[in-house]
């Protein structure tokens, strides 16, 4: 094994040291002349004067920002309640579901919920999906329980949670009943999960299928096939 001569290995370090020494030995860094004059004038002021000048500049910047906001074509900001996370149909609103957020006044719906409306919203049912960050309105809420979550023309059928796989509100499923002879019978291919409460899953189905699904659920003979997106 051959060794590189010591002087050759140390050459890069020596070159770097020489460059740094040359930079430090040269003339000091100088600001452009206008900035240099301004710097001298600034540091010649008394500390109280510098503090006052800084306060004036900051205040002017804040005032400009306020004026620009107030004259925005979308209006001055107002505080409304928005969804803190995705809220699906059938969900019962809790205090953690809505948070205050500043929103341009011209873009706020007339029936938008304000901070004082939080008590009104809590405990009501979501009747139209709210994506995270969306302004909540009175039209998104109802107080008729699961009825508010049912699409037009559909009937609501409660099914025990233990009868079906773990489902999310908004899932579409095919409901299947197990007959006593072991056969599987499709009861409906278009059931919509619209809510959950007290150990039950609520399905929205065509009224003609409701009685058979309810009977199979009572007998403990239901299962489901979950549809993909």
N, C-alpha and C positions, 0 to 999 in steps of 0.2 A: 504493500500500500504506500503510495507516494503522498507526501505532505506538501501543500501549497506553501510557498515561502511566506514568512510572517509579514514582510513588508507589502506583499501583494494582497494578502487578506485584509490588511488594515487600511488599504488605500481608499476604499469608499468612505470609511468613517473619517479619514483625514480630509477628504475633499469636502464632506458635509460640514466639518468643523471650520474649514477655511472659509466656506461660503458664509456661514453664520457670523464668523468674526468680521468678515468684510462688511456684512450688512450692518453690524452693530457699530463698527468704526466709522461708517459713513455719516453723512449729514442727517440730522433728525427729520422724521416725517413732518411735512408741513401741510397744513390745510390750505385749500384755495383761499385767495386773498379776501373775498367777501365773507366767507365763513370765519376766517381768522379774525377779522375786525369785529364781527358780531360776537364771537366768543370772548374777546377782550372786553367788549362793552358789557356783556352779560355778567362775567365774573367780577367786573368792577362795581356792580350794584351791591347794595347791602342785602343780607339774607332776607330781611322782611320784604324788600322790594322784589326780590326774585320770587318769593312765595306768592306775593300779590299778583305778579305778572303771570305765573303759572296758573293761578286760580282763574284769572280772567280768560286765559286761552281755553282751559278746560270747560269753563262755563259757556264760552262761545260755541265750542264744538257740540256740547249738549243741547244748546238752544237750536243750533242748526238741525240736529237730528230730530228734535221735537217738531220743528216747523215742517221738515220734510215728511214726517209721519202724518202730521195733521192735514197736510195738503195732498196726501196720496189720493189717487183716483179711486182707491178702494175704501177710503174713509179711515177715520181714526180707529185704533184698536179698542175693542170691548172684550170683557171677560165672559166666556161661555163655558159650558161643560162639554167635554169631548170624551169619547170612549178611550179608556186606558188600555184596552185590549179588544180583540174581536168579540163582539156580543152577538150571539145567534138567536134566531127566533125561538121563543119559549123560555129563554133564560130569565130568571127573576133578578132584578137589579139589586146589587149590594152597594154600600158606600165606596168600596174599593174599585167599582167598575167605571166610575166617572171622575174626571179630574178637571180643574179649571185651566183654561188656556186663552191667551189673547188672540183675537181673531178680527180681521178688518170688518168694520161695521156694515159696509155695503155688501159683504158676502155672507152675512149672518141671516139665516131664515127668520121669518117673523115669529115663529113659535119655538125658537131655540131656547134651550134650558140655560138659565143663568145660575150663578152660584147659590142664590136664595132658593132655587127650585130643587136642590138636592133632596130635601126631605120629601118632596112630591114624587121624585123618581124612585127612591128606594122602596123596594117591595112590589113594584109593578113589573109586568111581563113585557119582554121585548117582542114586538109584533112585526118589526122589519129589521133585518140585519144591520148592525153598525160595525163598520171596520174601524180598527184602531186609528185614533186621531180625527174621526169624523164628528162633526157637531151633532149632539143629541137634541132631538126635538120632541115635542109632545106627541107627534104622529108616530114616533118610534115606540111609544109606550101604551100599555093597556092595563085595565084592572079587572078583566073578566076571566082571569086565569088562562087555562089552556085553550079556551074558545077563541081568544084573540090570536092564537098562533095557528089556527086551522085555516088552510087555504079555502077559498070559496068552493062550495059544493062537496067538501070532504067531511067525514065523520071522525071523531076521535075515539080511539080504543086503547084502554090501559092494559099493559102487559107486564107481568112481574119481571124485574130486572134479571132474576135467575133463569128466566125462560129463554133469554136471548144473549148473544155475545155482547161484549162491551161495545156500545155504539155511541156515536156523537150526534148531537142535534144537527139535523141537516142531512144525515145519511139516508140513502134510499135502499130499500131491501125488498127481497122476495120472501114472503111469509109462507112457511111450510108446516103442515101438520103431520104428525106420525099417527097413522091408523093402528088399530089394535092388531091387525094382521101383519104389521111391519111395513106396509106401503107408505110412501111419502106423497102427500097430496098438496099441490100448490093452491094456496088460498087467495093470494094476490101477488102480482109481480111488481107493484108500484106503490109500496107503502113508504111514507116519509116520516122519519123520526122528528117530532116537533117539540118534545120536552121530556123532562125527567122530574119526578118528585116522589118522595116517601117510598122508595123501593119500587117505583113503577117507571116504565117507559111508555110515553104516549105516541101512538102511531096515527097518522092521518091517512085514511083509506077511503075508497068509494063506499058510500053508505050500504050498498048491496053486500059488501064483503064483511062489514062490521060484525054482525051477529056470529058468523062462523068463526072469525078470529077470536072474538071474546069467549065463545064456548070452548075452543081448543086451548086458549090460555088458562081458563078455569080448570080444565082437565090436566094441565101440565104437559101438553103434547105439542108444543110449538118449538120451532127453531127458525133460523133465518139465513138467507144467502145475501151477503152484502154486495151491492153494486160498486163498481169502480167509478172514478171520476169521468 
